[in-house]
Amino acid sequence: MRPNSVRKSEPAPGVASDLSADVHLSWAAMSSLALAAQQSYNPLGDNLLPLLVLALSSAMLFGNVVALVRPPERTDQGNLARAPLRRTAVMIGIGFIGAIWSLASLLAS
């Protein structure tokens, strides 16, 4: 027998032949690939949009409330002494609605 020759081994108990073992392994590999294709993986998460809306709307809400409550002590020329009330109230409302919507979406899922 040559040293580089490969000897065919006996089939394992319960397996009819090497061919059926190969078919069995390929079926298992194909079924696991089909299962992986059905369960898509999203590295950014499934709730990316509600999380982004929550972050931006809560920042909008918090920033505008702080602008109303604590106006700057000194103002430079060209800057307002305090935030315009109507515009700030609208931005607070938009931020509040966005924060509530995103929290409801996150808690529902």
C-alpha positions, 0 to 999 in steps of 0.5 A: 500500500502506498503512503499517500493512498486513502483507504475507504472506511466502513460506514457507521452503524445505522448508515447504509452507505457513505452516499446516504451519509453525505445526502443526510449532511447536505439535507441538514445543511440546506435546512439550516440555511433555509431557517437562517434565510427566514430569520433575517438578522438586522444589526441595527435592531428591529426598532431603529425608527422608534428609537431614533424618533424617541431620541430626536423628539425628546431632545427637541422637547427638552431643549425647547423647555430649557430655552423657555425656563432658563433664557441666557443671562447675557445676549450678544448683538443679533441674538434674542433675549429669550426664545419666541413663545409661539415657535417654542411652544410648537416645537415642544408640542412636536417633540412631545407627540413624537416622544409619546408615539415612539414610546407607544411603539416601543412598548407595543412591540 
